[in-house]
Amino acid sequence: DAGVIQSPRHEVTEMGQEVTLRCKPISGHDYLFWYRQTMMRGLELLIYFNNNVPIDDSGMPEDRFSAKMPNASFSTLKIQPSEPRDSAVYFCASSLSGADTEAFFGQGTRLTVV
Amino acid sequence: GDSVTQMEGPVTLSEEAFLTINCTYTATGYPSLFWYVQYPGEGLQLLLKATKADDKGSNKGFEATYRKETTSFHLEKGSVQVSDSAVYFCALSDRGGGSYIPTFGRGTSLIVHP
């Protein structure tokens, strides 16, 4: 397997524009996580899915953020409208169920909102 | 709720020095413990793990022992190399809650000078 694949790797957009980040998890994994990483706040869990169903979105900072998982092989994180404070690295990760299993991370999307 | 506390960085060492990065945790159940490493421009990847008390995880010369009595999982390496420069994250996955959602520490940056 190629691992968790995220696109794009880098995104620069203007304030107010819509941004969509994409993720393809590892085949067979039943958990998918979206994280945001900043210097100030570290690694924050935004939302996670189990078997394509959103389970906990309490980490989503505002209504401007939304996430979907239409099937087992694809998820999106959308920000609309984007703001400069959304600038961060966004990671997608997937895992099998079970406390002994690790999370596999994608390479991340570096988002810059100007 | 579950939480992970690790020492703040950056930790700056000379090549071949001994490394310790402290990590303590709180958990409602009986967690599995992990160390992840993040190299510049990449996502997190598993370094080592331990799933029960007194287990020792090891990989690439790094070691950590699951200490239930002190709720700790300190990372050690006897002789660091410049290539070990990265950010290290301690994490837990708590089987008690049944959701297996990883909880991460803030990360500790390690800088190794030649």
Interface residues (C-beta under 8 A of the other chain):
Chain A: V4 Y31 F33 G42 L43 L45 Y48 N50 I55 D56 F91 A93 S95 S97 G98 A99 D100 T101 E102 A103 F104 F105 G106 Q107 G108
Chain B: P31 S32 F34 Y36 G41 E42 G43 L44 Q45 L46 K49 T51 F89 S93 D94 R95 S99 Y100 I101 P102 F104 R106 G107
